[in-house]
Amino acid sequence: MAEISDTIVKTTEFAGDYKVQILTATLGSNSDTIVLTAAANKISEIVYAKAHLTGGVDAELCWLQTSWSSLTITIASFEADGTVATNFTGATIEVLVIGK
């Protein structure tokens, strides 16, 4: 499981109860998960999530695919040729989450 190392919570003005969070985490596998909790993250539903690499980018780790279900975010990582990533040295990410 990817470990969250920092969370930035932004107060938003759009559509009432929606919140924007930016999570910083480290990757450890080619299909890593981040599990949010209503108590810690102050959201009960993820509406949108998008991850991008902030460190460890090379030919063996160069792009991500983000999906979510309930409060679990899954980040799949890939090499330049489209195969699953195998090297996570220095791999750090930021995940933009919109929830309510």
C-alpha distances in whole Angstrom, upper triangle without the diagonal:
4,6,9,12,15,16,20,21,25,27,29,32,31,32,31,28,26,23,22,19,17,14,13,10,9,8,7,8,11,9,5,5,6,8,12,14,18,19,17,17,20,20,20,20,18,21,20,17,17,15,17,16,18,18,17,19,22,23,20,17,19,18,15,16,14,14,14,15,16,14,11,10,9,10,12,13,17,20,23,25,22,20,17,15,16,16,13,16,16,13,13,13,15,14,17,17,20,21,23
4,7,9,12,13,17,19,22,25,26,30,29,30,30,27,24,22,20,16,14,11,10,6,6,5,6,8,11,9,6,6,6,9,11,14,18,19,16,16,19,19,20,19,17,20,18,15,15,12,14,13,14,14,15,17,19,21,18,15,17,16,14,14,13,14,14,16,17,14,11,10,9,9,11,12,16,18,21,23,21,20,16,15,15,15,11,14,13,10,9,10,11,11,15,15,19,19,22
4,6,9,11,15,17,20,23,25,29,29,30,29,26,24,21,19,15,14,10,8,5,6,8,9,12,14,13,9,9,7,9,11,13,17,17,14,14,18,18,20,20,18,21,19,16,16,14,15,14,15,15,16,18,21,23,21,18,20,19,16,17,16,17,16,18,18,15,13,12,12,12,15,15,19,21,24,27,25,24,20,18,18,17,13,15,13,12,10,10,11,12,15,15,19,19,22
4,6,7,11,13,17,20,22,26,26,27,26,23,21,18,16,12,10,6,6,4,7,10,12,14,16,15,12,10,7,9,9,12,15,15,12,11,15,16,18,18,16,19,18,14,15,13,14,14,14,15,16,19,22,24,22,19,20,19,17,18,16,17,16,18,17,14,13,12,13,13,16,17,20,23,25,28,26,25,22,20,21,19,16,17,15,13,10,9,9,10,12,13,16,17,19
4,7,10,13,17,20,22,26,27,28,28,25,23,19,17,13,11,8,6,5,8,11,13,17,19,18,15,14,11,13,13,15,17,17,13,13,17,18,20,21,19,22,20,17,17,14,15,14,13,14,16,19,22,25,23,20,21,21,19,20,18,20,19,21,21,17,16,15,16,16,19,19,22,24,26,29,28,27,24,22,22,20,16,16,14,13,10,10,10,11,14,15,18,19,22
4,7,10,13,16,19,23,24,25,25,22,20,16,14,10,8,6,5,7,10,14,17,19,21,20,17,16,12,14,13,15,16,16,12,11,15,16,19,20,18,20,19,16,16,14,15,15,13,15,18,20,24,27,25,22,22,21,20,21,19,20,19,21,21,17,17,16,18,17,20,21,24,26,28,31,29,29,26,24,25,23,19,19,16,15,11,11,9,11,12,13,16,17,19
4,6,10,13,15,19,20,22,21,18,16,12,10,7,6,5,6,9,13,16,19,21,22,21,18,16,12,13,11,13,14,14,10,9,12,13,16,17,15,17,16,14,15,14,15,16,15,17,20,22,25,28,27,23,23,22,20,20,18,19,18,20,19,15,16,15,17,17,21,21,25,27,29,32,30,30,27,25,27,25,21,22,19,17,14,12,9,9,10,10,13,14,16
4,6,10,12,16,18,20,19,17,15,11,8,6,5,7,9,12,16,18,22,24,25,24,21,19,15,16,14,15,15,15,12,10,12,13,17,17,16,17,16,14,15,14,15,17,15,18,22,23,27,30,29,25,24,23,21,22,19,20,19,21,20,17,18,17,19,19,23,23,26,29,30,33,31,32,29,27,29,27,24,24,21,19,16,14,10,10,10,10,12,13,15
4,7,9,13,14,16,15,13,11,7,6,5,7,9,12,15,19,21,24,26,27,25,22,20,16,16,13,14,14,14,11,9,9,11,15,15,14,15,15,14,15,16,18,19,19,22,25,26,30,32,31,28,27,25,23,23,20,20,19,20,19,16,18,17,20,20,24,25,28,31,32,35,33,34,31,30,32,30,27,28,25,23,19,16,13,12,10,10,10,11,12
4,6,10,12,14,13,12,10,7,5,6,8,11,14,18,21,24,27,29,29,27,25,22,19,19,16,17,16,16,15,12,12,12,16,16,15,15,15,15,16,17,18,21,20,23,27,27,31,33,33,29,28,26,24,24,21,22,20,22,21,18,20,19,22,22,26,27,30,32,33,36,34,35,33,32,34,32,29,30,27,25,21,18,14,13,11,10,10,11,12
4,7,9,12,10,10,8,6,7,9,12,15,18,21,25,27,30,32,32,30,27,25,22,21,18,18,16,17,16,13,12,12,16,16,16,16,16,17,18,20,22,24,23,27,30,31,34,37,36,33,31,29,27,26,23,23,22,23,21,19,22,21,24,25,28,30,33,35,36,39,37,38,36,35,37,36,33,34,30,28,25,22,18,17,14,13,11,12,12
4,6,8,8,8,7,6,7,10,13,16,19,23,26,28,32,33,32,30,28,26,23,22,19,20,18,19,18,15,13,13,16,16,15,14,15,16,18,20,22,25,24,28,31,31,35,37,37,33,31,29,26,26,23,23,21,23,21,20,22,21,25,25,28,30,33,35,36,38,36,38,36,35,37,37,34,35,32,29,26,23,19,17,14,12,10,11,11
4,7,7,9,8,9,10,14,17,20,23,26,30,32,35,36,36,33,31,29,26,25,22,22,20,21,21,18,16,16,18,18,17,16,17,19,20,23,25,28,28,31,34,34,38,40,40,36,34,31,29,28,25,25,24,25,23,22,25,24,27,28,31,33,35,38,39,41,39,40,39,38,41,40,37,38,35,33,29,26,22,20,17,15,13,13,12
4,6,8,7,9,10,14,17,20,23,26,30,31,34,35,34,32,30,28,25,25,22,22,20,22,22,18,16,15,17,16,15,13,14,17,19,22,24,27,27,31,34,34,37,39,39,35,33,30,28,26,23,23,22,23,21,21,23,23,26,27,30,31,34,37,37,39,37,38,37,37,39,39,36,38,35,33,29,26,22,20,16,14,11,12,11
4,6,6,9,12,15,19,22,25,28,31,32,35,35,35,32,31,28,25,24,22,22,19,21,22,18,16,14,16,14,14,12,14,17,20,23,25,29,30,33,36,36,39,40,40,36,34,31,29,27,24,23,21,21,20,20,23,23,26,27,30,32,35,38,38,40,37,39,37,38,40,40,38,40,37,34,31,27,24,21,17,15,12,11,10
4,6,9,12,15,19,21,25,28,31,33,36,36,36,33,31,28,25,24,21,20,17,19,20,17,14,13,14,14,15,14,16,19,21,24,27,30,31,34,37,37,40,42,41,38,36,33,30,29,25,24,22,22,20,20,23,23,27,28,31,33,36,39,40,42,39,41,39,39,41,41,38,40,38,35,31,28,25,22,18,16,12,11,9
4,7,10,13,17,19,23,25,29,30,33,33,33,30,28,25,22,20,17,16,14,15,16,13,10,9,11,11,12,12,14,17,20,22,25,28,29,32,35,35,39,40,39,36,34,31,28,27,23,22,19,19,17,16,20,20,24,26,29,31,34,38,39,41,38,39,37,37,39,39,36,38,35,32,29,26,23,20,17,14,10,8,6
4,7,10,14,16,20,22,26,27,30,30,30,27,25,22,20,19,15,16,13,16,16,12,10,8,10,10,10,9,11,13,16,19,21,25,25,29,32,32,35,37,36,32,31,28,25,23,20,19,17,17,15,15,17,17,21,22,26,28,31,34,35,37,34,35,33,33,36,36,33,35,32,29,26,23,19,16,13,10,7,6,4
4,7,10,13,16,19,23,24,27,28,28,26,23,20,17,17,13,14,12,14,13,10,9,8,11,10,10,10,11,12,14,17,19,22,22,26,29,29,32,34,34,30,29,26,23,22,19,18,16,17,16,14,16,16,20,21,24,26,29,32,33,36,33,34,32,31,34,33,30,32,29,26,23,20,16,14,11,8,6,5,6
4,7,10,13,16,20,21,25,26,26,24,21,19,16,16,13,15,14,16,14,10,10,10,13,12,10,10,9,10,12,13,16,19,19,22,25,25,29,31,30,27,25,23,20,19,16,17,15,17,16,14,16,15,18,18,22,23,26,29,30,33,30,31,29,28,31,30,27,28,26,23,20,16,13,10,7,6,5,7,9
4,6,10,13,16,18,22,23,23,21,19,16,13,14,11,13,13,14,12,8,10,10,13,12,10,12,10,9,11,12,14,16,16,19,22,23,27,29,28,24,23,21,19,18,15,16,15,17,16,13,14,13,16,16,20,21,24,27,28,31,29,30,27,26,28,27,24,25,23,20,17,13,10,8,6,5,6,8,11
4,7,10,14,16,19,21,21,20,17,15,12,14,12,15,15,17,14,11,13,13,16,15,13,14,12,10,10,9,11,13,13,16,19,20,23,26,25,21,20,18,16,17,14,16,15,18,17,15,15,13,15,15,18,19,22,24,26,28,26,27,25,23,25,24,21,22,19,17,13,10,6,6,5,6,9,11,14
4,6,10,12,16,18,18,17,14,12,10,11,10,13,15,16,12,10,13,13,16,16,13,15,13,10,10,9,11,12,12,14,17,18,22,24,23,19,19,17,15,16,13,15,14,17,17,13,13,11,13,13,16,17,20,23,25,27,25,26,23,21,23,22,18,19,17,14,11,8,5,5,7,8,11,13,16
4,7,10,13,16,17,16,13,13,10,13,13,16,18,18,15,13,17,17,19,19,17,18,16,13,12,9,10,10,9,11,14,15,19,22,21,17,17,16,15,16,14,16,16,19,19,16,15,13,14,13,16,16,19,21,23,26,24,24,22,19,21,19,15,16,13,11,7,6,5,6,9,11,15,16,19
4,7,10,12,14,14,10,10,9,12,12,16,18,19,16,14,18,18,20,20,17,20,17,14,13,10,10,10,10,10,12,14,18,20,19,15,16,15,13,15,14,16,16,18,19,16,14,12,12,11,14,14,17,19,21,24,22,22,19,17,18,16,12,13,11,9,6,5,6,8,11,13,17,18,21
4,7,10,12,12,9,11,10,13,15,18,21,22,19,18,22,22,23,23,20,22,20,16,15,11,11,10,10,9,10,12,15,18,16,13,14,14,13,15,15,17,17,20,21,18,16,13,13,11,13,12,15,17,19,22,21,20,17,14,14,13,9,10,8,6,4,6,9,11,14,16,20,21,25
4,6,8,9,7,9,10,13,16,19,22,24,21,20,23,23,24,23,20,22,20,16,14,11,11,9,11,10,10,12,14,16,13,10,12,12,11,13,13,15,16,19,20,18,15,12,11,9,10,9,12,14,17,19,18,17,13,11,11,10,7,9,8,6,6,7,10,12,15,17,21,22,25
4,7,8,7,10,11,15,18,21,24,25,22,22,26,25,26,25,23,25,23,19,18,14,15,13,14,13,11,14,15,16,13,11,14,14,13,15,15,17,18,20,22,20,16,14,12,10,11,10,13,14,18,20,18,16,13,10,10,9,6,9,10,8,9,11,14,15,19,20,24,25,28
4,5,5,9,12,15,18,22,25,26,24,23,27,26,26,25,22,24,22,19,17,15,15,14,16,15,13,14,15,16,12,11,14,13,12,13,14,15,17,19,21,19,16,14,11,9,8,8,10,12,16,17,15,13,10,8,8,8,7,11,12,10,12,13,16,16,20,21,24,25,28
4,6,10,13,16,19,23,26,28,26,24,28,26,26,25,22,23,21,17,16,13,14,13,16,15,13,14,14,14,11,9,12,11,9,10,12,13,16,18,21,19,16,13,10,8,5,5,7,10,13,14,12,10,6,5,7,9,8,12,14,11,13,13,16,16,19,20,23,25,28
4,7,10,13,16,20,23,25,23,22,25,23,23,21,19,20,18,15,14,13,14,14,17,17,16,16,17,17,14,12,14,12,10,9,10,11,12,14,17,16,12,10,7,6,4,7,9,13,16,17,14,12,9,9,11,12,11,15,16,13,14,13,15,15,18,18,21,22,25
4,7,10,13,17,20,22,20,19,22,21,21,19,17,19,17,14,14,11,13,13,16,16,15,16,18,19,16,13,15,13,11,11,10,11,12,14,16,14,10,8,6,5,6,8,12,15,18,20,17,15,12,11,12,13,11,14,15,12,12,11,13,12,16,16,19,20,23
4,6,10,13,16,18,16,15,19,17,17,16,14,17,15,12,13,11,14,15,17,18,18,19,21,22,19,17,18,16,12,12,10,10,9,11,12,10,7,5,4,6,9,11,15,18,21,23,20,19,15,15,16,17,14,17,17,14,13,12,13,11,14,14,17,17,20
4,6,10,13,15,13,12,15,14,14,14,12,15,14,11,12,11,14,15,16,18,19,20,23,24,22,19,19,17,14,13,11,11,9,11,11,8,6,5,6,8,12,14,18,21,24,25,23,22,18,18,19,19,16,19,18,15,13,11,11,10,12,11,14,14,17
4,7,10,12,11,10,13,12,12,12,11,14,14,12,14,14,17,18,20,21,22,24,26,28,25,22,23,21,17,16,13,12,10,10,9,6,4,6,9,11,15,17,21,24,27,29,26,25,22,21,22,23,20,22,21,18,17,15,14,12,14,12,14,13,15
4,7,9,7,6,9,8,9,10,9,13,13,12,14,15,18,19,20,22,24,25,28,30,28,25,25,23,19,18,15,14,11,11,9,5,6,8,11,14,17,20,23,27,29,31,28,28,25,24,25,25,22,24,23,20,18,16,14,12,13,10,12,11,12
4,5,5,6,7,7,8,10,11,14,16,15,18,18,21,23,24,26,27,29,32,34,32,28,29,26,23,22,18,17,13,13,10,7,9,11,15,17,21,23,27,31,33,35,32,31,28,28,29,29,26,28,26,24,21,19,18,15,16,13,14,12,12
4,6,5,5,5,5,8,10,14,16,16,19,20,23,25,26,28,30,32,35,37,35,31,31,29,25,24,20,18,15,14,11,8,11,14,17,20,24,26,30,33,36,38,34,34,31,31,32,32,29,31,29,27,24,22,20,17,17,13,13,10,10
4,6,6,8,9,12,14,17,19,19,22,22,25,27,27,29,31,33,36,38,36,33,33,31,28,26,23,22,18,17,14,12,14,17,20,22,26,28,32,35,38,40,37,37,33,33,34,33,30,31,30,27,25,23,21,19,19,16,16,13,13
4,6,8,10,13,14,17,18,17,20,20,22,24,24,26,28,30,33,35,33,30,30,28,25,25,21,20,18,17,15,12,14,15,18,20,24,26,30,33,35,37,35,34,31,30,31,30,27,28,26,24,21,20,18,16,16,14,15,13,13
4,6,8,10,11,14,14,14,16,17,20,22,22,24,26,28,31,33,32,28,28,26,23,22,19,18,15,15,13,10,12,13,17,18,22,24,28,31,33,35,33,33,30,29,30,30,26,28,25,23,20,18,15,13,13,10,11,9,10
4,7,10,11,14,15,15,18,19,22,25,25,27,30,31,35,37,35,31,31,29,26,24,21,20,17,16,14,11,14,15,19,21,25,27,31,34,36,38,35,36,33,32,34,33,30,31,29,27,23,21,18,16,15,12,11,9,8
4,6,7,10,12,13,16,18,21,24,25,27,30,30,34,35,34,30,30,27,24,22,18,17,14,13,10,8,12,13,17,19,23,25,29,32,34,36,33,34,31,30,32,32,29,31,29,26,23,21,18,15,13,10,9,6,5
4,7,10,13,14,17,19,23,26,27,29,31,32,35,37,35,31,31,28,24,22,19,16,13,11,8,7,11,13,17,20,23,26,29,33,35,37,33,33,31,31,33,33,30,33,31,28,25,22,20,17,16,12,11,7,6
4,6,9,11,15,17,21,24,25,28,30,30,33,34,33,29,29,25,22,20,16,13,10,9,6,6,10,11,15,17,21,24,27,31,32,34,31,31,28,29,31,32,29,32,30,27,24,21,19,15,14,10,9,5,5
4,6,7,11,14,17,20,22,25,27,27,30,31,29,26,25,22,18,16,12,10,7,8,7,6,8,9,12,14,18,21,24,27,29,30,27,28,25,26,28,29,26,29,27,24,21,18,16,12,11,7,6,4,7
4,7,11,14,17,21,23,26,28,27,30,31,30,27,25,22,18,16,13,11,9,10,9,10,12,11,14,16,19,21,24,28,29,30,27,28,26,27,30,30,28,30,29,25,23,19,17,13,11,8,6,5,7
4,7,10,14,17,19,22,24,24,27,28,27,23,22,18,15,13,10,9,8,10,11,11,12,10,12,13,16,18,21,24,25,27,24,25,23,24,27,27,25,27,26,22,20,16,14,10,8,6,5,7,10
4,7,10,14,16,19,21,20,23,24,23,20,18,15,12,10,7,7,7,10,12,10,10,7,9,10,13,15,18,21,22,24,21,22,20,20,23,23,21,24,22,18,16,12,10,7,5,4,6,9,12
4,7,10,13,16,18,17,20,21,20,17,15,12,9,8,6,8,9,13,15,14,13,9,10,9,11,13,15,18,19,21,19,20,18,18,21,21,19,21,20,16,14,10,8,6,5,7,9,12,16
4,7,10,12,14,13,17,18,17,13,12,9,7,7,6,9,11,15,17,15,13,9,10,7,10,10,13,16,17,19,17,18,16,15,18,18,15,17,16,12,10,7,6,4,6,9,12,15,18
4,7,9,11,10,14,15,15,11,10,8,7,9,9,13,15,18,20,19,17,13,13,10,11,10,12,14,15,18,16,18,16,14,17,16,14,16,14,11,9,6,6,7,9,12,15,18,22
4,6,8,7,10,13,13,9,8,7,8,11,12,15,17,21,23,21,19,15,14,11,12,10,11,12,13,17,16,17,15,13,15,13,11,12,10,7,6,4,7,9,12,15,18,21,25
4,7,8,11,15,15,11,10,11,11,14,15,18,20,24,25,23,21,17,17,14,15,13,15,15,16,20,19,20,18,16,17,15,12,12,9,7,5,5,7,10,13,16,19,22,26
4,6,9,13,12,10,10,11,12,16,17,20,22,26,27,25,22,19,18,15,16,13,14,14,15,19,19,19,17,14,15,12,10,9,6,5,5,7,10,13,16,19,23,25,29
4,6,10,9,7,8,11,12,16,18,21,23,26,28,26,23,20,18,15,15,12,12,12,13,17,17,17,15,11,12,9,7,6,4,4,7,9,13,15,19,22,25,28,31
4,7,8,5,5,8,11,14,17,20,23,26,29,27,24,21,19,15,14,11,10,9,10,14,14,15,14,11,12,10,9,9,8,7,9,10,13,16,19,22,25,28,32
4,5,5,6,10,13,16,19,22,25,29,31,30,27,23,21,17,16,12,10,8,8,12,13,13,13,10,11,9,10,10,10,10,12,14,17,19,22,25,28,31,35
4,6,6,10,13,16,19,23,26,29,32,31,28,24,21,18,15,12,9,6,5,8,10,11,11,9,10,9,11,12,13,12,15,16,19,21,24,27,30,33,36
4,7,9,12,15,18,21,24,27,30,29,25,22,19,16,13,9,7,4,6,9,10,9,9,6,6,6,8,10,12,11,14,15,19,20,23,26,29,32,35
4,6,8,12,15,18,21,24,27,25,22,19,16,12,10,7,6,5,7,10,10,10,8,5,7,7,7,9,10,8,11,12,15,16,19,22,25,28,31
4,7,11,14,17,20,24,27,25,22,19,16,13,11,8,6,5,6,9,9,11,10,8,11,10,10,12,12,10,12,11,14,16,18,21,24,27,30
4,7,10,14,17,21,24,22,20,16,14,10,9,6,5,7,7,10,9,10,10,9,12,12,12,15,14,11,12,11,13,13,16,18,21,24,27
4,7,10,13,17,20,19,16,12,10,6,6,5,6,9,11,13,10,11,10,9,13,13,12,15,15,11,11,10,11,11,13,15,18,20,24
4,7,10,14,17,17,14,10,8,6,5,6,8,12,13,14,11,12,11,12,15,16,15,18,18,15,14,12,13,11,13,14,17,19,22
4,7,11,14,13,11,7,6,5,6,9,12,15,17,18,15,16,14,14,17,18,17,20,19,15,14,11,11,9,10,11,13,15,18
4,7,10,11,9,6,5,7,8,12,14,18,20,21,17,18,16,17,20,21,19,23,22,18,17,15,14,11,12,11,13,14,17
4,7,7,6,4,6,9,11,15,18,21,23,24,21,21,19,20,22,23,21,25,24,20,19,16,15,12,12,10,11,11,14
4,6,5,7,8,12,14,18,21,24,27,27,24,24,21,22,25,26,24,27,27,23,22,19,18,15,15,12,13,12,14
4,6,8,11,14,17,21,24,28,30,31,27,27,25,25,27,28,26,29,28,25,23,21,19,16,16,12,13,10,12
4,7,10,13,16,20,23,27,29,30,27,27,24,24,26,27,24,27,26,23,20,18,16,13,13,10,11,9,11
4,7,10,13,16,20,23,26,27,24,23,20,21,22,23,21,24,23,20,18,16,15,12,13,11,13,12,14
4,7,10,13,17,20,23,24,21,21,18,18,20,21,18,21,20,17,15,13,12,9,11,9,12,12,15
4,6,10,13,17,20,21,17,17,14,14,17,18,16,19,19,15,15,12,13,11,13,12,15,16,19
4,6,10,14,16,18,15,14,11,11,14,15,13,16,16,12,12,10,11,9,12,13,16,17,21
4,7,11,13,14,11,11,8,8,11,13,12,16,16,13,13,12,14,13,15,16,19,21,24
4,7,10,12,9,9,6,5,9,10,9,13,14,10,12,11,13,13,16,18,21,23,27
4,7,8,6,6,4,4,8,10,11,14,15,12,14,14,16,16,19,21,24,26,30
4,5,5,5,6,5,8,9,11,13,15,13,15,15,18,19,22,24,27,30,33
4,6,7,9,9,11,12,14,16,17,15,17,17,20,21,23,25,28,31,35
4,6,9,10,12,14,16,18,20,18,20,20,23,23,25,28,30,33,36
4,7,8,12,14,16,18,20,17,19,19,21,21,23,25,28,30,33
4,6,9,12,14,17,19,17,19,19,22,22,24,26,29,31,34
4,7,10,11,15,17,14,17,17,19,19,22,24,27,28,32
4,6,8,11,13,11,14,14,17,18,21,23,26,28,32
4,7,9,12,11,14,16,19,21,24,26,29,31,34
4,6,9,8,12,14,18,20,23,25,29,31,34
4,6,5,9,11,15,17,20,23,26,28,31
4,5,9,12,16,19,22,25,28,30,34
4,6,10,13,16,20,22,26,28,32
4,7,11,13,17,19,23,25,29
4,7,10,14,16,20,22,25
4,7,10,13,16,19,22
4,7,10,13,16,19
4,6,10,12,16
4,7,10,14
4,6,10
4,7
4
